[in-house]
Amino acid sequence: MKASGKGMRIMSVIVLVLATFIVGLVALYLAIGGDKGEEKYVDKDRFQAVFLNGGQVYFGKIRSLNSKYVTLDNIYYLRVNQQVQPNQTTSNNTQAAAQDVSLAKLGCELHGPTDAMVINREQVLFWENLKDDGQVVTAVKKFVEANPQGQKCETAAATTPTTEKK
């Protein structure tokens, strides 16, 4: 009876060591690049379009993507410039066609953002890799060619309301 009890202890130790070893291997596999899920579809050599819940679209390079955040840099977005007071005699279709849409580089806005963005994953509807010959990437290439030193922000002073004592 003593021999079988000793054999059970040895088997228990062997099973425990093997289980620990297997758990360690699984943890190592996940830590050094196991299944990356959706991130494996990001083409790091291309630009991506990230479509958000509110209708905004950002174009840039996805640097990381997980279940909580999408990290984007080298960011551009569409800017729609509309007339403040549209011509009353034109039809709605003409007004829509007259809107000026341009691609803007992130960085010169009033709040002075850096060229990186961390987006809450819950706000992302979907994202996609962009072709190098598409209109957005072509416009980005032209912007970079025209601005080899990077974007130059105009230093227009922001007007802030002041209260004067009388």
DSSP file (Angstrom, degrees, kcal/mol; ACC not computed):
  #  RESIDUE AA STRUCTURE BP1 BP2  ACC     N-H-->O    O-->H-N    N-H-->O    O-->H-N    TCO  KAPPA ALPHA  PHI   PSI    X-CA   Y-CA   Z-CA
    1    1 A M     >        0   0    0      0, 0.0     4,-1.7     0, 0.0     5,-0.2   0.000 360.0 360.0 360.0 -34.9    0.0    0.0    0.0
    2    2 A K  H  >  +     0   0    0      1,-0.2     4,-2.1     2,-0.2     5,-0.2   0.872 360.0  55.4 -65.8 -35.5    2.9    2.4    0.7
    3    3 A A  H  > S+     0   0    0      1,-0.2     4,-2.1     2,-0.2    -1,-0.2   0.896 107.8  47.5 -66.0 -40.2    4.3    1.8   -2.8
    4    4 A S  H  > S+     0   0    0      2,-0.2     4,-1.9     1,-0.2    -1,-0.2   0.854 110.7  52.1 -71.9 -32.9    1.0    2.8   -4.5
    5    5 A G  H  X S+     0   0    0     -4,-1.7     4,-1.7     2,-0.2    -2,-0.2   0.889 111.0  47.3 -66.3 -39.7    0.7    5.9   -2.4
    6    6 A K  H  X S+     0   0    0     -4,-2.1     4,-2.1     1,-0.2    -2,-0.2   0.886 110.8  52.4 -68.1 -38.7    4.3    6.9   -3.3
    7    7 A G  H  X S+     0   0    0     -4,-2.1     4,-2.4     1,-0.2    -2,-0.2   0.869 107.5  52.0 -64.1 -37.2    3.5    6.2   -7.0
    8    8 A M  H  X S+     0   0    0     -4,-1.9     4,-2.6     2,-0.2    -1,-0.2   0.892 108.7  50.6 -66.2 -39.3    0.4    8.5   -6.8
    9    9 A R  H  X S+     0   0    0     -4,-1.7     4,-2.4     2,-0.2    -2,-0.2   0.919 110.8  48.7 -64.2 -42.2    2.5   11.3   -5.4
   10   10 A I  H  X S+     0   0    0     -4,-2.1     4,-2.5     2,-0.2    -2,-0.2   0.927 112.6  47.9 -63.7 -44.3    5.1   11.0   -8.1
   11   11 A M  H  X S+     0   0    0     -4,-2.4     4,-2.6     2,-0.2    -2,-0.2   0.890 110.8  52.0 -62.7 -39.8    2.3   10.9  -10.8
   12   12 A S  H  X S+     0   0    0     -4,-2.6     4,-2.5     2,-0.2    -2,-0.2   0.915 110.7  47.5 -63.3 -42.8    0.7   14.0   -9.2
   13   13 A V  H  X S+     0   0    0     -4,-2.4     4,-2.6     2,-0.2    -2,-0.2   0.916 112.3  49.6 -64.3 -43.0    4.0   15.9   -9.2
   14   14 A I  H  X S+     0   0    0     -4,-2.5     4,-2.6     2,-0.2    -2,-0.2   0.924 112.5  47.2 -62.8 -44.4    4.6   14.9  -12.9
   15   15 A V  H  X S+     0   0    0     -4,-2.6     4,-2.6     2,-0.2    -2,-0.2   0.909 112.8  49.8 -63.2 -42.8    1.1   16.0  -13.9
   16   16 A L  H  X S+     0   0    0     -4,-2.5     4,-2.3     2,-0.2    -2,-0.2   0.910 111.9  47.5 -63.1 -43.3    1.5   19.3  -12.0
   17   17 A V  H  X S+     0   0    0     -4,-2.6     4,-2.4     2,-0.2    -2,-0.2   0.923 113.6  47.9 -64.3 -45.1    4.9   20.0  -13.6
   18   18 A L  H  X S+     0   0    0     -4,-2.6     4,-2.5     2,-0.2    -2,-0.2   0.912 111.8  49.5 -63.1 -42.5    3.5   19.2  -17.1
   19   19 A A  H  X S+     0   0    0     -4,-2.6     4,-2.5     2,-0.2    -2,-0.2   0.915 112.0  48.5 -62.8 -43.2    0.4   21.4  -16.5
   20   20 A T  H  X S+     0   0    0     -4,-2.3     4,-2.3     1,-0.2    -1,-0.2   0.908 111.5  50.4 -62.0 -42.4    2.6   24.3  -15.4
   21   21 A F  H  X S+     0   0    0     -4,-2.4     4,-2.2     2,-0.2    -2,-0.2   0.912 111.4  47.7 -62.6 -43.7    4.9   23.8  -18.4
   22   22 A I  H  X S+     0   0    0     -4,-2.5     4,-2.3     2,-0.2    -2,-0.2   0.911 111.6  49.6 -65.7 -43.4    1.9   23.9  -20.8
   23   23 A V  H  X S+     0   0    0     -4,-2.5     4,-2.4     1,-0.2    -1,-0.2   0.903 110.9  51.3 -61.9 -40.8    0.4   27.0  -19.2
   24   24 A G  H  X S+     0   0    0     -4,-2.3     4,-2.4     2,-0.2    -2,-0.2   0.904 109.6  49.3 -62.3 -42.5    3.8   28.7  -19.5
   25   25 A L  H  X S+     0   0    0     -4,-2.2     4,-2.5     2,-0.2    -2,-0.2   0.907 111.0  49.2 -64.2 -41.9    4.1   27.8  -23.1
   26   26 A V  H  X S+     0   0    0     -4,-2.3     4,-2.3     2,-0.2    -2,-0.2   0.920 111.9  48.9 -63.2 -43.7    0.6   29.2  -23.9
   27   27 A A  H  X S+     0   0    0     -4,-2.4     4,-2.1     1,-0.2    -2,-0.2   0.909 112.2  48.6 -62.7 -42.3    1.4   32.4  -22.0
   28   28 A L  H  X S+     0   0    0     -4,-2.4     4,-2.1     2,-0.2    -2,-0.2   0.908 110.0  52.1 -64.2 -42.6    4.7   32.8  -23.9
   29   29 A Y  H  <>S+     0   0    0     -4,-2.5     5,-0.5     1,-0.2     4,-0.3   0.919 113.0  44.1 -59.1 -46.0    2.9   32.1  -27.2
   30   30 A L  H >X5S+     0   0    0     -4,-2.3     3,-0.6     3,-0.2     4,-0.5   0.855 113.3  52.1 -69.2 -34.6    0.3   34.8  -26.5
   31   31 A A  H 3<5S+     0   0    0     -4,-2.1    -2,-0.2     1,-0.2    -1,-0.2   0.848 112.7  42.5 -72.1 -34.3    2.9   37.3  -25.2
   32   32 A I  T 3<5S-     0   0    0     -4,-2.1    -1,-0.2    -5,-0.1    -2,-0.2   0.227 138.0 -55.0-103.2  16.2    5.3   37.1  -28.2
   33   33 A G  T <45S+     0   0    0     -3,-0.6     3,-0.2    -4,-0.3    -3,-0.2   0.781  72.3 158.0 121.7  42.4    2.7   37.1  -31.0
   34   34 A G  S  <<S-     0   0    0     -4,-0.5     2,-0.4    -5,-0.5    -4,-0.1   0.267  70.5 -22.5 -66.4-153.3    0.1   34.5  -30.9
   35   35 A D        -     0   0    0      1,-0.2    -1,-0.2     5,-0.0    -2,-0.1  -0.425  60.2-169.2 -60.9 114.3   -3.2   35.1  -32.7
   36   36 A K    >   -     0   0    0     -2,-0.4     3,-1.5     1,-0.3    -1,-0.2   0.392  19.4-157.7 -89.7   3.2   -3.4   38.9  -33.1
   37   37 A G  G >   +     0   0    0      1,-0.3     3,-1.2     2,-0.2    -1,-0.3  -0.325  68.6   0.9  61.7-130.8   -7.0   38.8  -34.3
   38   38 A E  G >  S+     0   0    0      1,-0.3     3,-2.1     2,-0.2     4,-0.3   0.786 122.0  71.8 -63.5 -30.9   -8.0   41.8  -36.3
   39   39 A E  G X  S+     0   0    0     -3,-1.5     3,-1.5     1,-0.3    -1,-0.3   0.767  83.6  69.6 -61.4 -25.3   -4.6   43.5  -36.1
   40   40 A K  G <  S+     0   0    0     -3,-1.2    -1,-0.3     1,-0.3    -2,-0.2   0.693  93.2  59.2 -66.9 -15.9   -3.1   40.9  -38.5
   41   41 A Y  G <  S+     0   0    0     -3,-2.1     2,-0.5    -4,-0.2    -1,-0.3   0.569  78.8 105.1 -88.1  -9.9   -5.3   42.5  -41.3
   42   42 A V    <   -     0   0    0     -3,-1.5     2,-1.0    -4,-0.3     3,-0.1  -0.607  66.0-145.8 -74.0 120.5   -3.7   46.0  -40.9
   43   43 A D    >   -     0   0    0     -2,-0.5     3,-2.1     1,-0.2    19,-0.1  -0.779   9.0-162.2 -86.6 101.7   -1.3   46.6  -43.8
   44   44 A K  T 3  S+     0   0    0     -2,-1.0    -1,-0.2     1,-0.3     4,-0.1   0.667  85.6  59.7 -62.5 -18.0    1.4   48.6  -42.0
   45   45 A D  T 3  S+     0   0    0      2,-0.1    -1,-0.3    -3,-0.1     2,-0.2   0.521 103.6  60.1 -87.2  -5.9    2.8   49.9  -45.4
   46   46 A R  S <  S-     0   0    0     -3,-2.1     2,-0.2     1,-0.0    85,-0.1  -0.706  85.1-105.3-118.4 167.4   -0.5   51.5  -46.3
   47   47 A F        -     0   0    0     83,-0.3    83,-3.1    -2,-0.2     2,-0.3  -0.587  33.6-149.9 -83.7 154.9   -2.9   54.2  -45.1
   48   48 A Q  E     -AB  60 129A   0     12,-3.9    12,-2.4    81,-0.3     2,-0.5  -0.910   8.0-137.1-122.8 154.9   -6.1   53.2  -43.4
   49   49 A A  E     -AB  59 128A   0     79,-2.6    79,-1.9    -2,-0.3     2,-0.5  -0.956  17.1-161.3-107.9 129.5   -9.5   54.9  -43.3
   50   50 A V  E     -AB  58 127A   0      8,-3.2     8,-2.3    -2,-0.5     2,-0.5  -0.958   4.2-157.5-115.6 117.3  -11.1   54.7  -39.8
   51   51 A F  E     -AB  57 126A   0     75,-2.7    74,-2.7    -2,-0.5    75,-1.1  -0.835  11.2-157.4-100.1 124.3  -14.9   55.4  -39.8
   52   52 A L  E >   - B   0 124A   0      4,-2.8     3,-1.8    -2,-0.5    72,-0.2  -0.585  28.5-108.6-102.9 162.8  -16.4   56.6  -36.5
   53   53 A N  T 3  S+     0   0    0     70,-2.4    71,-0.1     1,-0.3    -1,-0.1   0.844 114.5  57.4 -55.1 -40.0  -19.9   56.5  -35.1
   54   54 A G  T 3  S-     0   0    0     69,-0.2    -1,-0.3     1,-0.1     3,-0.1   0.438 122.1-100.0 -77.5   1.6  -20.5   60.2  -35.5
   55   55 A G  S <  S+     0   0    0     -3,-1.8     2,-0.1     1,-0.4    -2,-0.1   0.272  80.0 133.6  99.7 -11.8  -19.8   60.2  -39.2
   56   56 A Q        -     0   0    0     -5,-0.1    -4,-2.8    21,-0.0     2,-0.4  -0.466  38.5-159.3 -73.4 144.2  -16.2   61.5  -39.0
   57   57 A V  E     -A   51   0A   0     -6,-0.2    21,-0.7    -2,-0.1     2,-0.4  -0.994   3.8-165.5-125.5 130.8  -13.5   59.6  -41.0
   58   58 A Y  E     -AC  50  77A   0     -8,-2.3    -8,-3.2    -2,-0.4     2,-0.5  -0.935   5.0-156.0-114.9 140.7   -9.8   59.8  -40.3
   59   59 A F  E     +AC  49  76A   0     17,-3.0    17,-2.9    -2,-0.4     2,-0.3  -0.955  43.2  96.3-114.2 132.2   -7.1   58.7  -42.7
   60   60 A G  E    S-A   48   0A   0    -12,-2.4   -12,-3.9    -2,-0.5     2,-0.6  -0.942  73.3 -54.5 179.7-160.0   -3.8   57.6  -41.3
   61   61 A K  E     - C   0  73A   0     12,-3.1    12,-1.9    -2,-0.3     2,-0.6  -0.933  41.4-137.8-110.5 119.9   -1.6   54.7  -40.3
   62   62 A I  E     + C   0  72A   0     -2,-0.6    10,-0.2    10,-0.2     3,-0.1  -0.657  23.6 177.7 -74.2 120.6   -3.0   52.3  -37.7
   63   63 A R  E     +     0   0A   0      8,-2.8     2,-0.3    -2,-0.6    -1,-0.2   0.748  66.7   3.7 -97.5 -30.2   -0.1   51.6  -35.3
   64   64 A S  E     - C   0  71A   0      7,-1.1     7,-2.8     2,-0.0    -1,-0.4  -0.988  59.5-174.2-153.4 155.4   -2.0   49.4  -32.9
   65   65 A L  E     + C   0  70A   0     -2,-0.3   -26,-0.2     5,-0.2     2,-0.2  -0.961  17.5 146.7-152.0 125.1   -5.4   47.9  -32.7
   66   66 A N        -     0   0    0      3,-2.5    -2,-0.0    -2,-0.3   -30,-0.0  -0.774  63.4 -75.7-144.6-167.8   -7.0   45.9  -29.9
   67   67 A S  S    S+     0   0    0     -2,-0.2     3,-0.1     1,-0.2    55,-0.0   0.663 127.4  34.5 -72.5 -14.5  -10.4   45.4  -28.2
   68   68 A K  S    S+     0   0    0      1,-0.3    53,-3.0    53,-0.1    54,-0.4   0.783 120.4  18.5-107.4 -36.3  -10.2   48.8  -26.4
   69   69 A Y  E     - D   0 120A   0     51,-0.3    -3,-2.5    52,-0.2     2,-0.4  -0.947  46.4-150.4-141.3 155.1   -8.3   51.3  -28.7
   70   70 A V  E     -CD  65 119A   0     49,-2.1    49,-3.0    -2,-0.3     2,-0.5  -0.999  22.1-154.1-119.3 124.0   -7.2   52.1  -32.2
   71   71 A T  E     -CD  64 118A   0     -7,-2.8    -8,-2.8    -2,-0.4    -7,-1.1  -0.889  17.6-179.5-103.2 125.5   -4.0   54.1  -32.3
   72   72 A L  E     +CD  62 117A   0     45,-3.0    45,-2.8    -2,-0.5     2,-0.3  -0.948   6.6 172.6-126.4 140.3   -3.6   56.2  -35.4
   73   73 A D  E     +CD  61 116A   0    -12,-1.9   -12,-3.1    -2,-0.4    43,-0.2  -0.892  58.8  48.0-138.9 176.1   -0.8   58.6  -36.6
   74   74 A N  E    S-     0   0A   0     41,-1.2     2,-0.3    -2,-0.3    -1,-0.2   0.976  86.5-167.2  55.6  57.8    0.0   60.5  -39.7
   75   75 A I  E     +     0   0A   0    -15,-0.1    31,-2.4    -3,-0.1     2,-0.3  -0.581  25.6 169.9 -95.9 137.2   -3.6   61.7  -39.7
   76   76 A Y  E     -CE  59 105A   0    -17,-2.9   -17,-3.0    -2,-0.3     2,-0.3  -0.911   7.7-175.0-130.5 159.3   -5.7   63.5  -42.3
   77   77 A Y  E     -CE  58 104A   0     27,-2.3    27,-3.3    -2,-0.3     2,-0.4  -0.968  31.9 -95.9-150.0 164.6   -9.4   64.2  -42.4
   78   78 A L  E     - E   0 103A   0    -21,-0.7     2,-0.5    -2,-0.3    25,-0.2  -0.715  32.7-161.5 -87.0 131.5  -12.0   65.7  -44.8
   79   79 A R  E     - E   0 102A   0     23,-3.4    23,-2.6    -2,-0.4     2,-0.6  -0.960   2.3-157.7-113.8 126.5  -12.8   69.3  -44.3
   80   80 A V  E     - E   0 101A   0     -2,-0.5     2,-0.6    21,-0.2    21,-0.2  -0.915   4.5-162.6-106.4 117.0  -16.0   70.7  -45.8
   81   81 A N  E     - E   0 100A   0     19,-3.4    19,-2.2    -2,-0.6     2,-0.3  -0.888  14.2-175.6-100.5 120.3  -16.1   74.4  -46.3
   82   82 A Q        -     0   0    0     -2,-0.6     2,-0.1    17,-0.2    17,-0.1  -0.813  32.3 -99.5-115.3 155.2  -19.6   75.8  -46.8
   83   83 A Q        -     0   0    0     -2,-0.3    16,-0.0     1,-0.1    -1,-0.0  -0.480  25.3-139.4 -66.8 141.2  -20.8   79.2  -47.6
   84   84 A V  S    S+     0   0    0      1,-0.3    -1,-0.1    -2,-0.1    -2,-0.0   0.926  97.7  22.9 -68.7 -44.3  -22.0   81.0  -44.5
   85   85 A Q  S    S-     0   0    0     -3,-0.0    -1,-0.3     0, 0.0     3,-0.1  -0.882  89.3-146.8-124.0  98.4  -25.0   82.5  -46.4
   86   86 A P        -     0   0    0      0, 0.0     2,-0.3     0, 0.0     9,-0.0  -0.252  32.7 -90.9 -64.3 152.0  -25.9   80.3  -49.4
   87   87 A N    >   -     0   0    0      1,-0.2     3,-1.0     4,-0.1     8,-0.1  -0.463  31.9-145.4 -63.0 124.9  -27.3   82.0  -52.5
   88   88 A Q  T 3  S+     0   0    0     -2,-0.3    -1,-0.2     1,-0.2     0, 0.0   0.718  92.5  59.0 -68.5 -22.4  -31.1   82.0  -52.2
   89   89 A T  T 3  S+     0   0    0      2,-0.1    -1,-0.2     0, 0.0     2,-0.2   0.599  87.9  87.6 -87.6 -10.2  -31.7   81.6  -55.9
   90   90 A T  S <  S-     0   0    0     -3,-1.0     2,-0.1     1,-0.1     0, 0.0  -0.560  79.4-114.3 -90.4 155.6  -29.8   78.3  -56.3
   91   91 A S     >  -     0   0    0     -2,-0.2     4,-2.0     1,-0.1     5,-0.2  -0.350  29.0-106.3 -80.4 165.8  -31.3   74.9  -55.9
   92   92 A N  H  > S+     0   0    0      1,-0.2     4,-2.3     2,-0.2     5,-0.2   0.859 119.9  55.6 -60.7 -36.6  -30.3   72.5  -53.1
   93   93 A N  H  > S+     0   0    0      1,-0.2     4,-1.9     2,-0.2    -1,-0.2   0.893 107.4  48.7 -65.3 -38.8  -28.5   70.3  -55.6
   94   94 A T  H  > S+     0   0    0      2,-0.2     4,-1.5     1,-0.2    -1,-0.2   0.891 110.3  51.8 -67.1 -39.0  -26.4   73.2  -56.8
   95   95 A Q  H  X S+     0   0    0     -4,-2.0     4,-0.5     1,-0.2    -2,-0.2   0.918 109.5  49.0 -64.2 -42.4  -25.6   74.2  -53.2
   96   96 A A  H >< S+     0   0    0     -4,-2.3     3,-0.9     1,-0.2    -1,-0.2   0.895 111.8  49.3 -64.4 -38.5  -24.4   70.6  -52.3
   97   97 A A  H 3< S+     0   0    0     -4,-1.9    -1,-0.2     1,-0.2    -2,-0.2   0.781 105.3  59.3 -70.5 -25.2  -22.3   70.5  -55.5
   98   98 A A  H 3< S+     0   0    0     -4,-1.5    -1,-0.2    -3,-0.2    -2,-0.2   0.542  77.3 116.9 -82.6  -6.7  -20.7   73.9  -54.6
   99   99 A Q    <<  -     0   0    0     -3,-0.9     2,-0.7    -4,-0.5   -17,-0.2  -0.371  65.3-132.0 -63.0 139.9  -19.4   72.7  -51.2
  100  100 A D  E     -E   81   0A   0    -19,-2.2   -19,-3.4    -2,-0.0     2,-0.5  -0.855  25.1-172.8 -97.3 112.6  -15.6   72.8  -51.1
  101  101 A V  E     +E   80   0A   0     -2,-0.7     2,-0.3   -21,-0.2   -21,-0.2  -0.916  11.1 167.0-108.2 129.2  -14.2   69.5  -49.7
  102  102 A S  E     -E   79   0A   0    -23,-2.6   -23,-3.4    -2,-0.5     2,-0.5  -0.939  37.9-111.6-137.9 161.1  -10.5   69.3  -49.0
  103  103 A L  E     -E   78   0A   0     -2,-0.3     2,-0.4   -25,-0.2   -25,-0.2  -0.826  36.0-164.1 -93.2 126.6   -8.1   66.9  -47.2
  104  104 A A  E     -E   77   0A   0    -27,-3.3   -27,-2.3    -2,-0.5     2,-0.4  -0.894  16.2-129.8-116.2 142.4   -6.6   68.5  -44.1
  105  105 A K  E >   -E   76   0A   0     -2,-0.4     3,-0.7   -29,-0.2   -29,-0.2  -0.748  30.2-117.7 -87.0 132.6   -3.6   67.4  -42.1
  106  106 A L  T 3  S+     0   0    0    -31,-2.4   -31,-0.1    -2,-0.4   -32,-0.1  -0.484  86.4  64.4 -68.9 135.9   -4.2   67.1  -38.3
  107  107 A G  T 3  S+     0   0    0     -2,-0.2    -1,-0.2     7,-0.1    46,-0.1   0.126  79.7  70.4 143.6 -25.8   -2.1   69.4  -36.2
  108  108 A C    <   +     0   0    0     -3,-0.7    46,-0.1     4,-0.1    -2,-0.1   0.253  66.8 122.8-105.8  12.8   -3.0   73.1  -36.9
  109  109 A E  S >  S-     0   0    0      4,-0.1     3,-2.0     1,-0.1    44,-0.0  -0.232  80.4 -97.2 -69.8 165.9   -6.5   73.1  -35.3
  110  110 A L  T 3  S+     0   0    0      1,-0.3    -1,-0.1     2,-0.1    48,-0.1   0.830 124.1  51.8 -53.9 -38.7   -7.2   75.6  -32.5
  111  111 A H  T 3  S-     0   0    0      1,-0.0    -1,-0.3     0, 0.0    -2,-0.0   0.537 105.6-130.3 -81.8  -4.9   -6.5   73.1  -29.8
  112  112 A G    <   -     0   0    0     -3,-2.0    -2,-0.1     1,-0.1    -4,-0.1   0.938  31.1-167.5  63.6  55.5   -3.1   72.2  -31.2
  113  113 A P        -     0   0    0      0, 0.0    -1,-0.1     0, 0.0     2,-0.1  -0.343  18.7-119.7 -73.6 155.7   -3.2   68.4  -31.4
  114  114 A T        -     0   0    0      2,-0.2     2,-1.3     1,-0.1    -7,-0.1  -0.397  38.8 -95.6 -80.4 170.9   -0.2   66.2  -32.0
  115  115 A D  S    S+     0   0    0     -2,-0.1   -41,-1.2    -8,-0.1     2,-0.3  -0.275  98.7  80.9 -88.4  51.1   -0.2   63.9  -35.0
  116  116 A A  E     -D   73   0A   0     -2,-1.3     2,-0.4   -43,-0.2   -43,-0.2  -0.985  55.2-169.6-150.6 149.1   -1.4   60.9  -33.1
  117  117 A M  E     -D   72   0A   0    -45,-2.8   -45,-3.0    -2,-0.3     2,-0.6  -0.996  14.5-156.3-145.9 134.8   -4.8   59.8  -31.9
  118  118 A V  E     -D   71   0A   0     -2,-0.4     2,-0.5   -47,-0.2   -47,-0.2  -0.961  22.7-163.8-110.4 115.8   -6.1   57.1  -29.6
  119  119 A I  E     -D   70   0A   0    -49,-3.0   -49,-2.1    -2,-0.6     2,-0.2  -0.854  24.4-115.4-107.3 130.8   -9.6   56.2  -30.5
  120  120 A N  E >   -D   69   0A   0     -2,-0.5     3,-2.2   -51,-0.2     4,-0.4  -0.468  24.7-134.7 -61.0 126.7  -12.0   54.3  -28.2
  121  121 A R  G >  S+     0   0    0    -53,-3.0     3,-1.2     1,-0.3    -1,-0.2   0.776 102.1  65.5 -59.1 -28.8  -12.7   51.1  -30.0
  122  122 A E  G 3  S+     0   0    0    -54,-0.4    -1,-0.3     1,-0.2   -53,-0.1   0.710  97.9  55.7 -67.6 -18.5  -16.4   51.4  -29.3
  123  123 A Q  G <  S+     0   0    0     -3,-2.2   -70,-2.4   -71,-0.1     2,-0.6   0.550  87.3  95.0 -88.5  -9.0  -16.5   54.5  -31.5
  124  124 A V  E <   -B   52   0A   0     -3,-1.2   -72,-0.2    -4,-0.4     3,-0.1  -0.747  46.8-178.0 -91.1 119.4  -15.1   52.7  -34.5
  125  125 A L  E     -     0   0A   0    -74,-2.7     2,-0.3    -2,-0.6    -1,-0.2   0.942  68.5 -41.4 -74.5 -52.1  -17.7   51.4  -37.0
  126  126 A F  E     -B   51   0A   0    -75,-1.1   -75,-2.7     2,-0.0    -1,-0.4  -0.968  51.5-146.6-165.4 168.3  -15.1   49.9  -39.3
  127  127 A W  E     -B   50   0A   0     -2,-0.3     2,-0.3   -77,-0.2   -77,-0.2  -0.940  12.6-168.8-139.1 161.4  -11.7   50.5  -40.8
  128  128 A E  E     -B   49   0A   0    -79,-1.9   -79,-2.6    -2,-0.3     2,-0.2  -0.996  27.0-110.5-151.9 150.2  -10.1   49.6  -44.1
  129  129 A N  E     -B   48   0A   0     -2,-0.3     2,-0.3   -81,-0.2   -81,-0.3  -0.572  38.2-135.3 -75.2 144.3   -6.7   49.6  -45.8
  130  130 A L        -     0   0    0    -83,-3.1   -83,-0.3    -2,-0.2     2,-0.1  -0.790  12.2-116.4-105.3 146.6   -6.4   52.1  -48.7
  131  131 A K    >   -     0   0    0     -2,-0.3     3,-1.2     1,-0.1     6,-0.4  -0.484  21.2-125.9 -74.6 149.2   -4.9   51.6  -52.1
  132  132 A D  T 3  S+     0   0    0      1,-0.2    -1,-0.1    -2,-0.1    -2,-0.0   0.744 109.8  49.9 -68.1 -22.9   -1.9   53.6  -53.0
  133  133 A D  T 3  S+     0   0    0      4,-0.1    -1,-0.2     5,-0.0     2,-0.0   0.302  86.0 114.6-100.7  10.3   -3.6   55.0  -56.2
  134  134 A G  S <> S-     0   0    0     -3,-1.2     4,-2.3     1,-0.1     5,-0.2  -0.293  80.8-106.1 -73.8 165.5   -6.8   56.1  -54.5
  135  135 A Q  H  > S+     0   0    0      1,-0.2     4,-2.2     2,-0.2     5,-0.1   0.870 116.6  49.9 -62.6 -39.0   -7.8   59.8  -54.3
  136  136 A V  H  > S+     0   0    0      2,-0.2     4,-2.3     1,-0.2    -1,-0.2   0.958 113.8  42.8 -67.4 -50.2   -7.0   60.1  -50.6
  137  137 A V  H  > S+     0   0    0     -6,-0.4     4,-2.4     1,-0.2    -2,-0.2   0.874 113.6  53.3 -65.9 -36.0   -3.5   58.6  -50.7
  138  138 A T  H  X S+     0   0    0     -4,-2.3     4,-2.0     2,-0.2    -1,-0.2   0.916 110.0  48.1 -62.4 -42.9   -2.8   60.5  -53.9
  139  139 A A  H  X S+     0   0    0     -4,-2.2     4,-2.2     2,-0.2    -2,-0.2   0.879 110.5  51.8 -65.3 -38.1   -3.8   63.8  -52.1
  140  140 A V  H  X S+     0   0    0     -4,-2.3     4,-2.6     2,-0.2    -2,-0.2   0.927 108.7  50.7 -63.6 -44.5   -1.6   62.9  -49.1
  141  141 A K  H  X S+     0   0    0     -4,-2.4     4,-2.3     1,-0.2    -2,-0.2   0.901 110.7  49.0 -60.2 -41.5    1.4   62.2  -51.5
  142  142 A K  H  X S+     0   0    0     -4,-2.0     4,-2.3     2,-0.2    -1,-0.2   0.897 110.5  51.2 -65.1 -40.1    0.9   65.6  -53.1
  143  143 A F  H  X S+     0   0    0     -4,-2.2     4,-1.3     2,-0.2    -2,-0.2   0.924 110.8  47.9 -61.6 -45.2    0.7   67.3  -49.7
  144  144 A V  H  < S+     0   0    0     -4,-2.6     6,-0.2     1,-0.2    -2,-0.2   0.892 111.9  50.1 -64.7 -40.1    3.9   65.7  -48.6
  145  145 A E  H  < S+     0   0    0     -4,-2.3    -1,-0.2     1,-0.2    -2,-0.2   0.899 113.0  46.3 -63.2 -40.9    5.6   66.7  -51.8
  146  146 A A  H  < S+     0   0    0     -4,-2.3    -1,-0.2     1,-0.3    -2,-0.2   0.699 121.0  39.2 -75.4 -19.0    4.4   70.3  -51.4
  147  147 A N    ><  +     0   0    0     -4,-1.3     3,-2.1    -5,-0.2    -1,-0.3  -0.557  63.5 161.0-130.2  67.1    5.5   70.4  -47.7
  148  148 A P  T 3  S+     0   0    0      0, 0.0    -1,-0.1     0, 0.0     3,-0.1   0.769  79.7  51.4 -63.4 -24.0    8.8   68.5  -47.5
  149  149 A Q  T 3  S-     0   0    0      1,-0.4     2,-0.1    -3,-0.1    -5,-0.1   0.376 121.5-104.2 -90.2   4.3    9.6   70.1  -44.1
  150  150 A G    <   -     0   0    0     -3,-2.1    -1,-0.4    -6,-0.2     2,-0.2  -0.309  60.1 -30.4  95.9 175.3    6.2   69.1  -42.7
  151  151 A Q        -     0   0    0     -2,-0.1     2,-0.6    -3,-0.1    -4,-0.0  -0.428  52.7-150.2 -69.9 134.6    3.0   71.1  -42.1
  152  152 A K        -     0   0    0     -2,-0.2     2,-0.3   -44,-0.0   -44,-0.1  -0.934  12.2-149.3-107.2 115.0    3.5   74.8  -41.3
  153  153 A C        -     0   0    0     -2,-0.6     2,-0.2   -46,-0.1   -44,-0.0  -0.655  17.7-119.5 -85.0 137.1    0.7   76.1  -39.1
  154  154 A E        -     0   0    0     -2,-0.3     2,-0.6     1,-0.1    -1,-0.1  -0.526  17.9-138.1 -70.4 140.9   -0.3   79.8  -39.4
  155  155 A T        +     0   0    0     -2,-0.2     2,-0.3     2,-0.0    -1,-0.1  -0.350  39.0 161.1-101.0  54.0    0.2   81.6  -36.2
  156  156 A A        -     0   0    0     -2,-0.6     2,-0.2     1,-0.1    -2,-0.0  -0.588  45.3-114.1 -72.7 131.3   -2.9   83.6  -36.2
  157  157 A A        -     0   0    0     -2,-0.3     2,-0.3     1,-0.1    -1,-0.1  -0.462  26.3-124.9 -69.6 132.8   -3.7   84.8  -32.7
  158  158 A A        -     0   0    0     -2,-0.2     2,-0.5   -48,-0.1    -1,-0.1  -0.592  22.1-128.8 -76.3 136.6   -6.8   83.3  -31.2
  159  159 A T        -     0   0    0     -2,-0.3    -1,-0.0     0, 0.0     0, 0.0  -0.760  26.3-171.9 -89.8 129.2   -9.2   85.9  -30.1
  160  160 A T        -     0   0    0     -2,-0.5     2,-0.1     0, 0.0    -2,-0.0  -0.955  28.0-110.4-119.9 138.9  -10.5   85.4  -26.6
  161  161 A P        -     0   0    0      0, 0.0     2,-0.4     0, 0.0     0, 0.0  -0.415  35.4-164.3 -66.9 139.2  -13.2   87.4  -25.0
  162  162 A T        -     0   0    0     -2,-0.1     2,-0.5     2,-0.0     0, 0.0  -0.917  12.8-138.9-122.1 151.9  -12.1   89.7  -22.2
  163  163 A T        -     0   0    0     -2,-0.4     2,-0.4     2,-0.0     0, 0.0  -0.944  16.8-158.8-111.9 127.5  -14.1   91.5  -19.6
  164  164 A E        -     0   0    0     -2,-0.5     2,-0.4     2,-0.0    -2,-0.0  -0.849  14.1-131.0-105.5 139.2  -13.2   95.0  -18.8
  165  165 A K              0   0    0     -2,-0.4    -2,-0.0     1,-0.1     0, 0.0  -0.734 360.0 360.0 -87.0 135.4  -14.1   96.8  -15.6
  166  166 A K              0   0    0     -2,-0.4    -1,-0.1     0, 0.0    -2,-0.0   0.403 360.0 360.0-104.8 360.0  -15.7  100.1  -16.0
